[in-house]
Amino acid sequence: MIILADEQIPYVQEAFSTIGIVRRFPGRCLTRAVIQEADILLVRTITPVTGTLLEGSRVRFVGTATAGVDHVDLHYLRAHHIGFASAAGANANSVAEYVMAALLVLAHRHRLTLSGKRIGIVGAGRIGSLVAHKAQALGLIPIFNDPPLARATGDIRYRPLDEVLDSEIVTLHVPLTKEEPFATYHLFNGQRLALLKPSTIFLNTARGAVVDNLALSHQLRLRAIGPTVLDVWEHEPHLHWDLVQRVDLGTPHIAGYSLEGKAQATLLLYQAVCRYFGLPEQWYPSASLPPPMIPFLDIDAGGQSDEEVLYSIVTQIYRPEHDHARLTTLLSLSADARAQGFESVRAQYPMRREFHHTRVRVRRGTSTLIEKIRGIGFTVEEGQAPDSGARPM
């Protein structure tokens, strides 16, 4: 079999060479001529998979190494009996950790206390649920909005959107769809954004077009919304650059870009292909992942608040401000060069590991602090620190 794969999907060669010949392509340069001989097509969000692209090819399976599927014509695939799989859930922990890091950075920057605040979570799927779990560890109070789940379950914990928007923090974790009755395209339009308070912390790590970017830029210019974090943008890679300059943290669609999240996405596609074609699985990502860059932290929590300690721990593993700097550096370029730069920043994204790979030893820390550290994903170790690999604080 011939597997045609986006060149930015990690470990795709190692995984899929066990079942066929792997040919890699730049994600924005796929044409009908290129895919004619492919049996399997593996893409990311930057590659629209349409009937026009697939017509006349011998493609029997399409996979996207992403949670979102709005770039794939699923109706065409079903009508032509072409197999399909996405990587839904693969990067959920990465996104949830990004949200926690962003909140701790904003709290530190604006001298806010997170504990006791309500966090409105729009979308209670895998990512939204993980965000809620980690947010509770920080002492936040989750309030969910998810109309499809509300209808399916009748569970009263899924609250109306207007009620959720009254929270001190609002974070978005919905898929992008224009299909009623649960369309999310411009779910946050000018009218809905106007319901947010000037102090509301607003985050979007879902899809860019869930928020009307022009309307959001207008509200931020009026200072009608509080600290704002955007990882996704309308019309990527052609961003609304005025909006980039107005957000507190703007990053180049990398919230789910932990190494573990990327490897898990490849594994999910590999497993789906093996099931579809009845092939044995011969590749597992654990053999490919390198050791963590920071395996151990030795923490002295004396004289600090819990959130100060958490900020110090998290930002040693991941600093969203660095990704903000990578994006805003592009402002010095021409419009066309900015679009190319956006793609380059994503393609050359540095290795980021998830929290659970770092063990933390806490000295002079309360049991409450230790549970918070565990709750956001770290392994807390008791006893003496190892002689090597430790980073003291």
Disulfide bonds with the S-S distance in Angstrom:
none
